[in-house]
Amino acid sequence: MGYKGGGLGKNRQGIVTPIEAKLRPKNMGMGFNDYKETAAKAPVASLEPEEKKPLPDVPKELLAKKQEQGVEVLQKVLDMRGPQVRVLANLENLNAEEKARESDVPMPELQHNIRLIVDLAELDIQKIDRDLRNEKETALSLQEEKEKLQAEAELQKKQLNNMKEIMNTLGGLRRKNQWGH
């Protein structure tokens, strides 16, 4: 009983080397911008106090690398500082309220509220436009279906008239046969 070396498992077919821990910069989640993790080095015990090295600025390096490759990097910024969450496409408008206060813009609260109303109105307009496009597509498909059904009804009317003519002709032939002609 007990571990005697070799691979893991009943028949020792599993891995032999232990799984290595991966080192990632602080506060960086898994899979951030295709960041490749590096294997952590085993800590070396020393009696001397460790010198703190600044971590590399990985996000900036990755952004610079993406820009060098010609890939446009778009990031959405969620501003959760106020009572409502704002989604920003860039960081230019992030501190718009503070800039307005600095430049003595009159009634920044009113301007903020108006900006929120305009944003909500814009979202409503986009929703109405989307609904209108869907309704137009539905009306178009219903019109096409109506035309197909009308064409089918016309075809069936012609077939019904042909059947009536055939029945009349057969009825006339039957009468002639009964009279002996």
Salt bridges, closest charged atoms under 4 A:
ASP34 OD2 - LYS66 NZ 3.76
GLU37 OE2 - ARG24 NH2 2.71
ASP57 OD2 - LYS60 NZ 3.62
ASP79 OD1 - ARG81 NE 2.83
ASP79 OD2 - ARG86 NH2 2.89
GLU97 OE2 - HIS112 ND1 2.74
GLU98 OE2 - ARG81 NH1 3.48
ASP129 OD2 - ARG133 NH2 2.87
ASP131 OD2 - LYS127 NZ 3.00
